[in-house]
Amino acid sequence: MTKIPEINVMIDCHKPHAEVMELSSKTVWQSRFPMTSEALENLSLPAGFIAVGVGTAVMDVHYFRRSPGNAEDSSVSERDISGHQFIHCANPPALGAETPIPGGPQLLKVDKHHSLIFMPDRKVDVLCLPDGKEYIQVISASPEGGGIMQKGSVQQESASLSEAELPEGWHLRTMTFQTKTTIHLPNPTECWFFANGASFQGVVELL
């Protein structure tokens, strides 16, 4: 894709955006423009849709190269829900989330084609697993609750995690991008969701 279609780019991604899911097709749709938890709660959803939650992006810009099911990069599918523009961004795994470590974060292997852009001097947390795999933070923590895959509110001020919240052998490192950097997440994307709403996704290869 030489030029990113305008519809594929999320607007004001450092503000909360909402996700909803159509149960029959297991397709996830994200609001292209910001939407708060309160707005999502008051949204009149079509029959067969449920609210998933809201999330605030860590990256400076992000876009979807295509909607799931498309054979090549192209304009994403869109639909209007109660006057709000939503795009088909992802399909969750048929069997839902995994919890490889009891009491630990949830893992979703998501069908999506997602690209993240970080501007120069941006710092971002990277999740490092004992097997050497690394995952970049995509969604900030939501201490107030209502985050994607989040079960409730938590007492935390940070937008990320503390080492104490990680399973044994896992750790965080912080990296700074020296130049404008685009990261194309793989498909499927392995998405780790923590109790505070933070999500780290990959696998990514970073310096």
C-alpha positions as CSV (number, residue, x, y, z in Angstrom):
1,M,0.0,0.0,0.0
2,T,1.8,3.1,-1.2
3,K,-0.6,5.6,0.3
4,I,-2.6,5.0,3.5
5,P,-6.3,5.6,2.9
6,E,-7.6,8.3,5.2
7,I,-10.3,6.0,6.5
8,N,-7.7,3.6,7.8
9,V,-6.1,6.2,10.2
10,M,-7.5,6.6,13.7
11,I,-8.1,10.2,14.8
12,D,-6.7,11.7,18.0
13,C,-5.5,8.3,19.2
14,H,-4.2,9.6,22.5
15,K,-7.8,10.1,23.5
16,P,-10.0,7.0,24.4
17,H,-11.6,5.1,21.5
18,A,-14.3,2.5,21.8
19,E,-14.5,-1.1,20.5
20,V,-17.7,-3.1,19.9
21,M,-18.2,-6.6,18.6
22,E,-20.8,-8.3,16.4
23,L,-21.4,-11.6,18.0
24,S,-22.6,-13.5,15.0
25,S,-19.5,-12.7,12.8
26,K,-17.0,-12.2,15.7
27,T,-15.9,-9.0,14.1
28,V,-14.5,-6.1,16.2
29,W,-15.2,-2.5,15.2
30,Q,-13.4,0.5,16.6
31,S,-14.6,4.1,16.7
32,R,-12.4,6.1,14.3
33,F,-12.9,9.2,16.5
34,P,-12.5,9.5,20.2
35,M,-15.3,8.0,22.4
36,T,-15.4,7.9,26.2
37,S,-16.6,5.1,28.4
38,E,-19.8,7.1,29.2
39,A,-20.5,7.6,25.5
40,L,-20.0,3.9,24.8
41,E,-22.4,3.0,27.6
42,N,-25.0,5.3,26.1
43,L,-24.5,4.2,22.5
44,S,-27.5,2.5,20.9
45,L,-25.9,-0.6,19.4
46,P,-27.4,-2.6,16.6
47,A,-29.0,-5.9,17.5
48,G,-26.3,-8.6,18.0
49,F,-23.6,-6.1,19.0
50,I,-21.9,-5.8,22.4
51,A,-19.6,-3.2,23.9
52,V,-16.0,-4.4,24.3
53,G,-14.5,-1.4,26.1
54,V,-12.4,1.7,25.5
55,G,-8.6,2.1,25.1
56,T,-6.1,4.9,24.8
57,A,-3.2,4.4,22.4
58,V,0.4,4.8,23.5
59,M,1.8,5.4,19.9
60,D,1.6,8.8,18.3
61,V,-0.4,7.6,15.2
62,H,-1.8,4.3,14.2
63,Y,-3.7,2.8,11.3
64,F,-4.9,-0.5,10.0
65,R,-3.5,-1.7,6.7
66,R,-6.7,-3.6,5.8
67,S,-9.7,-5.2,7.5
68,P,-9.5,-8.9,8.4
69,G,-10.5,-11.1,5.5
70,N,-9.2,-8.8,2.8
71,A,-6.5,-10.4,0.6
72,E,-4.4,-7.3,0.3
73,D,-3.9,-3.9,1.9
74,S,-6.8,-1.6,1.1
75,S,-9.4,0.7,2.6
76,V,-10.9,-0.8,5.7
77,S,-14.6,-1.6,6.0
78,E,-16.7,1.0,7.8
79,R,-20.2,1.3,9.3
80,D,-22.2,4.0,11.0
81,I,-23.4,3.2,14.6
82,S,-25.7,5.8,16.0
83,G,-24.0,8.6,14.1
84,H,-20.5,7.4,14.9
85,Q,-18.0,6.1,12.4
86,F,-16.6,2.6,13.2
87,I,-14.1,0.6,11.2
88,H,-13.6,-3.2,11.1
89,C,-10.2,-3.5,12.7
90,A,-9.9,-7.0,14.1
91,N,-11.3,-10.5,14.6
92,P,-10.7,-12.2,17.9
93,P,-9.7,-15.9,18.2
94,A,-12.7,-18.3,18.0
95,L,-11.9,-19.8,21.4
96,G,-11.4,-16.5,23.1
97,A,-8.6,-15.5,25.5
98,E,-5.9,-17.8,26.9
99,T,-4.4,-17.5,30.4
100,P,-1.1,-19.4,30.0
101,I,-0.1,-18.4,33.6
102,P,-2.8,-18.8,36.2
103,G,-3.7,-15.4,37.6
104,G,-1.5,-13.7,35.0
105,P,-2.4,-11.6,31.9
106,Q,-4.8,-12.8,29.2
107,L,-3.4,-13.6,25.8
108,L,-5.5,-13.0,22.6
109,K,-4.1,-14.0,19.2
110,V,-5.9,-11.5,17.1
111,D,-6.5,-11.4,13.3
112,K,-5.6,-7.8,12.5
113,H,-3.2,-5.8,10.3
114,H,-2.1,-3.0,12.6
115,S,0.7,-0.4,12.1
116,L,2.1,1.9,14.8
117,I,3.9,5.2,14.3
118,F,6.2,6.7,17.0
119,M,7.7,10.1,16.6
120,P,11.4,11.0,17.5
121,D,12.3,11.1,21.2
122,R,9.2,9.1,22.2
123,K,9.7,6.6,25.1
124,V,7.7,3.4,25.2
125,D,7.7,0.4,27.4
126,V,8.6,-3.0,26.0
127,L,7.5,-6.3,27.7
128,C,10.2,-8.9,27.7
129,L,9.4,-12.6,28.2
130,P,11.9,-15.3,29.4
131,D,11.8,-16.9,25.9
132,G,13.2,-13.7,24.4
133,K,10.0,-12.5,22.8
134,E,9.2,-8.8,23.1
135,Y,5.9,-6.9,22.9
136,I,5.5,-3.2,22.6
137,Q,2.9,-1.3,24.7
138,V,-0.1,-0.4,22.5
139,I,-2.8,0.5,25.0
140,S,-2.4,2.5,28.2
141,A,-3.6,1.3,31.6
142,S,-7.2,2.4,32.5
143,P,-7.2,2.9,36.3
144,E,-10.8,4.0,36.1
145,G,-11.9,0.8,34.5
146,G,-13.8,0.1,31.3
147,G,-10.7,-0.8,29.3
148,I,-10.6,-3.5,26.7
149,M,-10.4,-7.0,28.3
150,Q,-10.4,-5.2,31.7
151,K,-12.6,-6.7,34.5
152,G,-12.8,-3.6,36.7
153,S,-11.0,-0.5,38.0
154,V,-7.6,-0.7,39.7
155,Q,-5.7,1.6,42.1
156,Q,-2.9,2.7,39.8
157,E,-1.8,6.1,38.5
158,S,0.7,4.9,35.9
159,A,-0.2,4.4,32.3
160,S,1.9,1.2,32.2
161,L,2.9,-1.5,34.6
162,S,5.2,-2.1,37.5
163,E,7.6,-5.0,37.7
164,A,5.6,-6.3,40.7
165,E,2.6,-6.9,38.4
166,L,4.5,-9.2,36.0
167,P,4.8,-13.0,36.1
168,E,8.1,-14.4,37.4
169,G,10.8,-14.0,34.8
170,W,9.1,-11.3,32.9
171,H,10.5,-7.7,32.8
172,L,10.0,-4.3,31.2
173,R,12.5,-2.2,29.4
174,T,12.1,1.4,28.1
175,M,13.2,2.3,24.7
176,T,13.5,5.7,23.0
177,F,12.9,6.1,19.3
178,Q,15.6,8.3,17.8
179,T,13.7,8.8,14.5
180,K,10.2,8.6,13.3
181,T,9.5,4.8,13.4
182,T,6.7,2.7,11.9
183,I,6.1,-0.8,13.4
184,H,4.0,-3.2,11.5
185,L,2.5,-5.7,14.0
186,P,2.4,-9.3,12.6
187,N,-0.7,-11.1,11.7
188,P,-1.9,-12.7,13.9
189,T,-0.9,-10.3,16.6
190,E,-0.2,-11.7,20.1
191,C,-1.9,-9.3,22.5
192,W,-1.3,-9.5,26.2
193,F,-3.9,-7.7,28.4
194,F,-3.2,-7.0,32.0
195,A,-5.7,-6.4,34.9
196,N,-5.1,-2.6,34.8
197,G,-6.1,-2.4,31.1
198,A,-2.6,-2.1,29.7
199,S,-1.8,-4.1,26.6
200,F,1.5,-5.1,25.0
201,Q,1.5,-6.6,21.5
202,G,3.8,-8.2,19.0
203,V,5.9,-10.2,18.6
204,V,8.2,-7.3,17.6
205,E,11.9,-7.1,16.8
206,L,13.4,-3.9,18.3
207,L,16.9,-2.7,18.9
